[in-house]
Amino acid sequence: MAEISLPGMNTSLLIIGANGYVGAKLYVDLKEHYPTTGTYHHTPLFPELIHLDITNPKEIHDVCTKHMPTVIIHVANHANPRWCEAHPEETKLVNEMATAWLVEEANNIHAKFIYISGMVARLNNNNYALSKSASNKIVASTADDYVILEPHTVIGLSPNETNDRMMNRFLKNFDAGVAADYDTSWHFQPTYLHHISQVIAEIVKQDIRNDSIPVLTSDLKTRYDLAHDIFGPLGLVTRPAALETDRPPTTETTDKLKKYHMPIYTYAQMVNAIQSELKTRT
């Protein structure tokens, strides 16, 4: 696994949403290298996390002005499309208005704002995608110093194994020894979870400003490919099945990663890295 390249000595991070599947991994990776504060909303995954309700602008202000980070990483959007469809007003509050309030505080304390968005924002086909797209526009139009990261379907071991994410569904079946059907119809470019941490470190180290960076592998794969290639050698029985056909394949490049001389993972490298993570899982 490639090491994280360290930013400047004066860097301090505030990770909004350090309790989630992606946020928890970022928190564990990044706090090993520089001062990092993480927030949670419900039960904290780590005892040192601080509570923050991102729908309360006063709480956002109080946390940001108390800790005065040089970098704010926002990974606290509600990420369940079904919930977002059922709760459009709450989705706008959590995913859009909270982002605007966080950007405002980042500007006030002169912090770099890194927003973990996603390729889904380009689809505009449901409330979740629309809210991510709107948040992208908020960040790009109002933040003084920002980078928007665009991962696709994120895969990799996280300290949070309970959120309903693809990797955690794989783990649930693997731990239970349950054979399952995995979709072969939707093709996408997966994102290695640890790769996001490495990219963030490079953003801060290079002081990259006001850009959007896709973070993904070049190969088009399916859920079946991931389950079979990562967990098949470890004993998980995977069955191919065409379960959905309405999602278009992604067609993104790694040109931005190359532009900034950032680490790039092939699909095979990602699979090997995740299998190494699984060997040390307790």
Contacts in CASP RR format, 6 or more apart in sequence:
PFRMAT RR
TARGET T0000
AUTHOR 0000-0000-0000
METHOD contacts of the structure
MODEL  1
MAEISLPGMNTSLLIIGANGYVGAKLYVDLKEHYPTTGTYHHTPLFPELI
HLDITNPKEIHDVCTKHMPTVIIHVANHANPRWCEAHPEETKLVNEMATA
WLVEEANNIHAKFIYISGMVARLNNNNYALSKSASNKIVASTADDYVILE
PHTVIGLSPNETNDRMMNRFLKNFDAGVAADYDTSWHFQPTYLHHISQVI
AEIVKQDIRNDSIPVLTSDLKTRYDLAHDIFGPLGLVTRPAALETDRPPT
TETTDKLKKYHMPIYTYAQMVNAIQSELKTRT
1 194 0 8 1.000
1 273 0 8 1.000
1 276 0 8 1.000
1 277 0 8 1.000
2 198 0 8 1.000
2 263 0 8 1.000
4 29 0 8 1.000
4 30 0 8 1.000
4 32 0 8 1.000
4 33 0 8 1.000
4 197 0 8 1.000
4 198 0 8 1.000
4 201 0 8 1.000
5 198 0 8 1.000
5 201 0 8 1.000
5 202 0 8 1.000
5 205 0 8 1.000
6 33 0 8 1.000
6 34 0 8 1.000
6 201 0 8 1.000
6 205 0 8 1.000
7 34 0 8 1.000
7 201 0 8 1.000
7 204 0 8 1.000
7 205 0 8 1.000
8 34 0 8 1.000
8 204 0 8 1.000
8 205 0 8 1.000
9 34 0 8 1.000
10 70 0 8 1.000
11 34 0 8 1.000
11 35 0 8 1.000
11 70 0 8 1.000
11 71 0 8 1.000
11 204 0 8 1.000
12 34 0 8 1.000
12 35 0 8 1.000
12 36 0 8 1.000
12 37 0 8 1.000
12 67 0 8 1.000
12 68 0 8 1.000
12 69 0 8 1.000
12 70 0 8 1.000
12 71 0 8 1.000
13 30 0 8 1.000
13 31 0 8 1.000
13 34 0 8 1.000
13 35 0 8 1.000
13 36 0 8 1.000
13 37 0 8 1.000
13 69 0 8 1.000
13 70 0 8 1.000
13 71 0 8 1.000
13 72 0 8 1.000
13 73 0 8 1.000
14 36 0 8 1.000
14 37 0 8 1.000
14 38 0 8 1.000
14 39 0 8 1.000
14 63 0 8 1.000
14 64 0 8 1.000
14 67 0 8 1.000
14 69 0 8 1.000
14 71 0 8 1.000
14 72 0 8 1.000
14 73 0 8 1.000
14 111 0 8 1.000
15 23 0 8 1.000
15 26 0 8 1.000
15 27 0 8 1.000
15 30 0 8 1.000
15 36 0 8 1.000
15 37 0 8 1.000
15 38 0 8 1.000
15 39 0 8 1.000
15 73 0 8 1.000
15 75 0 8 1.000
16 38 0 8 1.000
16 39 0 8 1.000
16 52 0 8 1.000
16 54 0 8 1.000
16 72 0 8 1.000
16 73 0 8 1.000
16 74 0 8 1.000
16 75 0 8 1.000
16 76 0 8 1.000
16 102 0 8 1.000
17 23 0 8 1.000
17 38 0 8 1.000
17 39 0 8 1.000
17 40 0 8 1.000
17 41 0 8 1.000
17 52 0 8 1.000
17 74 0 8 1.000
17 75 0 8 1.000
17 76 0 8 1.000
18 24 0 8 1.000
18 26 0 8 1.000
18 27 0 8 1.000
18 38 0 8 1.000
18 39 0 8 1.000
18 40 0 8 1.000
18 45 0 8 1.000
18 46 0 8 1.000
18 49 0 8 1.000
18 75 0 8 1.000
19 39 0 8 1.000
19 40 0 8 1.000
19 41 0 8 1.000
19 42 0 8 1.000
19 43 0 8 1.000
19 44 0 8 1.000
19 45 0 8 1.000
19 49 0 8 1.000
19 160 0 8 1.000
20 45 0 8 1.000
20 75 0 8 1.000
20 158 0 8 1.000
20 160 0 8 1.000
20 163 0 8 1.000
21 154 0 8 1.000
21 158 0 8 1.000
21 160 0 8 1.000
21 163 0 8 1.000
21 165 0 8 1.000
21 167 0 8 1.000
21 168 0 8 1.000
22 75 0 8 1.000
22 116 0 8 1.000
22 151 0 8 1.000
22 154 0 8 1.000
22 158 0 8 1.000
22 193 0 8 1.000
22 196 0 8 1.000
23 75 0 8 1.000
23 116 0 8 1.000
23 158 0 8 1.000
23 160 0 8 1.000
24 45 0 8 1.000
24 46 0 8 1.000
24 158 0 8 1.000
24 159 0 8 1.000
24 160 0 8 1.000
25 156 0 8 1.000
25 157 0 8 1.000
25 158 0 8 1.000
25 159 0 8 1.000
25 160 0 8 1.000
25 193 0 8 1.000
25 194 0 8 1.000
25 196 0 8 1.000
25 197 0 8 1.000
26 73 0 8 1.000
26 75 0 8 1.000
26 196 0 8 1.000
26 197 0 8 1.000
26 200 0 8 1.000
27 36 0 8 1.000
27 38 0 8 1.000
27 46 0 8 1.000
27 49 0 8 1.000
27 159 0 8 1.000
28 159 0 8 1.000
29 194 0 8 1.000
29 197 0 8 1.000
30 36 0 8 1.000
30 197 0 8 1.000
30 200 0 8 1.000
30 201 0 8 1.000
33 201 0 8 1.000
37 50 0 8 1.000
37 67 0 8 1.000
37 69 0 8 1.000
38 48 0 8 1.000
38 49 0 8 1.000
38 50 0 8 1.000
39 49 0 8 1.000
39 50 0 8 1.000
39 51 0 8 1.000
39 52 0 8 1.000
39 63 0 8 1.000
39 76 0 8 1.000
40 49 0 8 1.000
40 50 0 8 1.000
40 51 0 8 1.000
40 52 0 8 1.000
41 51 0 8 1.000
41 52 0 8 1.000
41 53 0 8 1.000
41 54 0 8 1.000
41 76 0 8 1.000
44 51 0 8 1.000
45 159 0 8 1.000
45 160 0 8 1.000
46 159 0 8 1.000
50 63 0 8 1.000
52 59 0 8 1.000
52 60 0 8 1.000
52 63 0 8 1.000
53 59 0 8 1.000
54 60 0 8 1.000
54 76 0 8 1.000
54 94 0 8 1.000
54 98 0 8 1.000
54 101 0 8 1.000
54 102 0 8 1.000
55 93 0 8 1.000
55 94 0 8 1.000
55 97 0 8 1.000
55 98 0 8 1.000
57 101 0 8 1.000
60 98 0 8 1.000
60 101 0 8 1.000
60 102 0 8 1.000
60 105 0 8 1.000
61 105 0 8 1.000
64 72 0 8 1.000
64 102 0 8 1.000
64 105 0 8 1.000
64 106 0 8 1.000
64 108 0 8 1.000
64 109 0 8 1.000
64 111 0 8 1.000
65 105 0 8 1.000
65 108 0 8 1.000
65 109 0 8 1.000
68 109 0 8 1.000
69 109 0 8 1.000
69 111 0 8 1.000
70 111 0 8 1.000
70 112 0 8 1.000
71 111 0 8 1.000
71 112 0 8 1.000
71 113 0 8 1.000
71 114 0 8 1.000
71 204 0 8 1.000
72 102 0 8 1.000
72 105 0 8 1.000
72 106 0 8 1.000
72 111 0 8 1.000
72 112 0 8 1.000
72 113 0 8 1.000
72 114 0 8 1.000
73 114 0 8 1.000
73 116 0 8 1.000
73 200 0 8 1.000
74 99 0 8 1.000
74 102 0 8 1.000
74 113 0 8 1.000
74 114 0 8 1.000
74 115 0 8 1.000
74 116 0 8 1.000
75 116 0 8 1.000
76 94 0 8 1.000
76 98 0 8 1.000
77 94 0 8 1.000
77 95 0 8 1.000
77 99 0 8 1.000
77 116 0 8 1.000
77 131 0 8 1.000
77 132 0 8 1.000
77 135 0 8 1.000
78 84 0 8 1.000
78 90 0 8 1.000
78 91 0 8 1.000
78 94 0 8 1.000
78 95 0 8 1.000
78 128 0 8 1.000
79 128 0 8 1.000
80 128 0 8 1.000
80 164 0 8 1.000
81 126 0 8 1.000
81 127 0 8 1.000
81 128 0 8 1.000
81 129 0 8 1.000
83 91 0 8 1.000
84 91 0 8 1.000
84 95 0 8 1.000
84 126 0 8 1.000
84 127 0 8 1.000
84 128 0 8 1.000
84 131 0 8 1.000
85 126 0 8 1.000
85 127 0 8 1.000
85 128 0 8 1.000
88 127 0 8 1.000
91 127 0 8 1.000
91 128 0 8 1.000
91 131 0 8 1.000
92 131 0 8 1.000
95 128 0 8 1.000
95 131 0 8 1.000
95 132 0 8 1.000
95 134 0 8 1.000
95 135 0 8 1.000
96 131 0 8 1.000
96 134 0 8 1.000
96 135 0 8 1.000
96 138 0 8 1.000
99 115 0 8 1.000
99 135 0 8 1.000
99 138 0 8 1.000
99 139 0 8 1.000
100 138 0 8 1.000
100 142 0 8 1.000
102 113 0 8 1.000
103 113 0 8 1.000
103 138 0 8 1.000
103 139 0 8 1.000
103 142 0 8 1.000
103 143 0 8 1.000
103 146 0 8 1.000
104 142 0 8 1.000
105 111 0 8 1.000
106 112 0 8 1.000
106 113 0 8 1.000
106 143 0 8 1.000
106 144 0 8 1.000
106 145 0 8 1.000
106 146 0 8 1.000
107 142 0 8 1.000
107 143 0 8 1.000
107 144 0 8 1.000
110 144 0 8 1.000
110 145 0 8 1.000
111 145 0 8 1.000
112 145 0 8 1.000
112 146 0 8 1.000
112 147 0 8 1.000
112 203 0 8 1.000
112 204 0 8 1.000
112 207 0 8 1.000
112 209 0 8 1.000
113 139 0 8 1.000
113 143 0 8 1.000
113 145 0 8 1.000
113 146 0 8 1.000
113 147 0 8 1.000
114 146 0 8 1.000
114 147 0 8 1.000
114 148 0 8 1.000
114 149 0 8 1.000
114 200 0 8 1.000
114 203 0 8 1.000
115 135 0 8 1.000
115 136 0 8 1.000
115 139 0 8 1.000
115 146 0 8 1.000
115 147 0 8 1.000
115 148 0 8 1.000
115 149 0 8 1.000
116 149 0 8 1.000
116 151 0 8 1.000
116 196 0 8 1.000
117 132 0 8 1.000
117 135 0 8 1.000
117 136 0 8 1.000
117 139 0 8 1.000
117 148 0 8 1.000
117 149 0 8 1.000
117 150 0 8 1.000
117 212 0 8 1.000
118 132 0 8 1.000
118 149 0 8 1.000
118 150 0 8 1.000
118 151 0 8 1.000
118 152 0 8 1.000
119 150 0 8 1.000
119 151 0 8 1.000
119 152 0 8 1.000
119 189 0 8 1.000
119 214 0 8 1.000
119 216 0 8 1.000
119 250 0 8 1.000
119 252 0 8 1.000
120 128 0 8 1.000
120 129 0 8 1.000
120 132 0 8 1.000
121 129 0 8 1.000
121 132 0 8 1.000
121 133 0 8 1.000
121 135 0 8 1.000
121 136 0 8 1.000
121 150 0 8 1.000
122 129 0 8 1.000
122 133 0 8 1.000
123 129 0 8 1.000
123 248 0 8 1.000
124 130 0 8 1.000
124 133 0 8 1.000
136 148 0 8 1.000
136 212 0 8 1.000
139 146 0 8 1.000
139 148 0 8 1.000
140 146 0 8 1.000
140 148 0 8 1.000
140 210 0 8 1.000
140 212 0 8 1.000
143 210 0 8 1.000
145 209 0 8 1.000
145 210 0 8 1.000
146 209 0 8 1.000
146 210 0 8 1.000
147 203 0 8 1.000
147 208 0 8 1.000
147 209 0 8 1.000
147 210 0 8 1.000
147 211 0 8 1.000
147 212 0 8 1.000
147 213 0 8 1.000
148 211 0 8 1.000
148 212 0 8 1.000
148 213 0 8 1.000
149 196 0 8 1.000
149 199 0 8 1.000
149 200 0 8 1.000
149 212 0 8 1.000
149 213 0 8 1.000
149 215 0 8 1.000
150 212 0 8 1.000
150 213 0 8 1.000
150 214 0 8 1.000
150 215 0 8 1.000
150 216 0 8 1.000
150 252 0 8 1.000
151 191 0 8 1.000
151 196 0 8 1.000
151 214 0 8 1.000
151 215 0 8 1.000
151 216 0 8 1.000
152 188 0 8 1.000
152 189 0 8 1.000
152 190 0 8 1.000
152 191 0 8 1.000
152 214 0 8 1.000
152 216 0 8 1.000
152 250 0 8 1.000
152 252 0 8 1.000
153 166 0 8 1.000
153 188 0 8 1.000
153 190 0 8 1.000
153 191 0 8 1.000
154 165 0 8 1.000
154 166 0 8 1.000
154 167 0 8 1.000
154 190 0 8 1.000
154 191 0 8 1.000
154 192 0 8 1.000
154 193 0 8 1.000
154 196 0 8 1.000
155 166 0 8 1.000
155 167 0 8 1.000
155 190 0 8 1.000
155 191 0 8 1.000
155 192 0 8 1.000
155 193 0 8 1.000
155 226 0 8 1.000
155 230 0 8 1.000
155 270 0 8 1.000
155 274 0 8 1.000
156 167 0 8 1.000
156 192 0 8 1.000
156 193 0 8 1.000
156 194 0 8 1.000
156 274 0 8 1.000
156 277 0 8 1.000
157 167 0 8 1.000
157 193 0 8 1.000
157 274 0 8 1.000
157 277 0 8 1.000
157 278 0 8 1.000
157 281 0 8 1.000
158 165 0 8 1.000
158 167 0 8 1.000
158 168 0 8 1.000
158 193 0 8 1.000
160 168 0 8 1.000
161 168 0 8 1.000
161 171 0 8 1.000
162 168 0 8 1.000
166 223 0 8 1.000
166 226 0 8 1.000
167 193 0 8 1.000
170 226 0 8 1.000
170 227 0 8 1.000
170 230 0 8 1.000
170 231 0 8 1.000
170 236 0 8 1.000
172 178 0 8 1.000
173 179 0 8 1.000
173 180 0 8 1.000
173 236 0 8 1.000
174 231 0 8 1.000
174 234 0 8 1.000
174 235 0 8 1.000
174 236 0 8 1.000
177 236 0 8 1.000
177 237 0 8 1.000
179 236 0 8 1.000
179 237 0 8 1.000
179 238 0 8 1.000
179 239 0 8 1.000
180 227 0 8 1.000
180 237 0 8 1.000
180 238 0 8 1.000
180 239 0 8 1.000
181 239 0 8 1.000
181 240 0 8 1.000
181 241 0 8 1.000
181 243 0 8 1.000
182 222 0 8 1.000
182 223 0 8 1.000
182 224 0 8 1.000
182 226 0 8 1.000
182 227 0 8 1.000
182 228 0 8 1.000
182 238 0 8 1.000
182 239 0 8 1.000
182 240 0 8 1.000
182 241 0 8 1.000
182 243 0 8 1.000
183 222 0 8 1.000
183 223 0 8 1.000
183 224 0 8 1.000
183 241 0 8 1.000
183 242 0 8 1.000
183 243 0 8 1.000
183 244 0 8 1.000
184 222 0 8 1.000
184 223 0 8 1.000
184 224 0 8 1.000
184 240 0 8 1.000
184 241 0 8 1.000
184 242 0 8 1.000
184 243 0 8 1.000
185 222 0 8 1.000
185 242 0 8 1.000
185 243 0 8 1.000
185 244 0 8 1.000
185 245 0 8 1.000
186 222 0 8 1.000
186 223 0 8 1.000
186 244 0 8 1.000
186 245 0 8 1.000
186 247 0 8 1.000
186 249 0 8 1.000
187 220 0 8 1.000
187 221 0 8 1.000
187 222 0 8 1.000
187 249 0 8 1.000
187 250 0 8 1.000
188 220 0 8 1.000
188 221 0 8 1.000
188 222 0 8 1.000
188 247 0 8 1.000
188 249 0 8 1.000
188 250 0 8 1.000
189 216 0 8 1.000
189 217 0 8 1.000
189 218 0 8 1.000
189 219 0 8 1.000
189 220 0 8 1.000
189 221 0 8 1.000
189 250 0 8 1.000
189 252 0 8 1.000
190 216 0 8 1.000
190 217 0 8 1.000
190 221 0 8 1.000
190 226 0 8 1.000
190 267 0 8 1.000
190 270 0 8 1.000
191 215 0 8 1.000
191 216 0 8 1.000
191 217 0 8 1.000
192 217 0 8 1.000
192 265 0 8 1.000
192 270 0 8 1.000
192 273 0 8 1.000
192 274 0 8 1.000
194 273 0 8 1.000
194 277 0 8 1.000
195 215 0 8 1.000
195 263 0 8 1.000
195 265 0 8 1.000
195 270 0 8 1.000
196 215 0 8 1.000
198 262 0 8 1.000
198 263 0 8 1.000
199 213 0 8 1.000
199 215 0 8 1.000
199 257 0 8 1.000
199 262 0 8 1.000
199 263 0 8 1.000
202 208 0 8 1.000
202 260 0 8 1.000
202 261 0 8 1.000
202 262 0 8 1.000
202 263 0 8 1.000
203 213 0 8 1.000
203 260 0 8 1.000
206 260 0 8 1.000
208 260 0 8 1.000
211 256 0 8 1.000
212 256 0 8 1.000
213 256 0 8 1.000
213 257 0 8 1.000
213 260 0 8 1.000
213 262 0 8 1.000
214 252 0 8 1.000
214 253 0 8 1.000
214 254 0 8 1.000
214 256 0 8 1.000
214 257 0 8 1.000
215 257 0 8 1.000
216 250 0 8 1.000
216 252 0 8 1.000
216 254 0 8 1.000
217 254 0 8 1.000
217 265 0 8 1.000
217 266 0 8 1.000
217 267 0 8 1.000
217 270 0 8 1.000
218 253 0 8 1.000
218 254 0 8 1.000
218 266 0 8 1.000
218 267 0 8 1.000
219 266 0 8 1.000
219 267 0 8 1.000
220 249 0 8 1.000
220 250 0 8 1.000
221 267 0 8 1.000
224 238 0 8 1.000
224 240 0 8 1.000
224 241 0 8 1.000
227 236 0 8 1.000
227 238 0 8 1.000
228 238 0 8 1.000
228 240 0 8 1.000
229 271 0 8 1.000
230 271 0 8 1.000
230 274 0 8 1.000
230 275 0 8 1.000
230 278 0 8 1.000
231 238 0 8 1.000
232 238 0 8 1.000
233 275 0 8 1.000
234 275 0 8 1.000
234 278 0 8 1.000
254 264 0 8 1.000
257 263 0 8 1.000
257 264 0 8 1.000
258 264 0 8 1.000
265 273 0 8 1.000
END
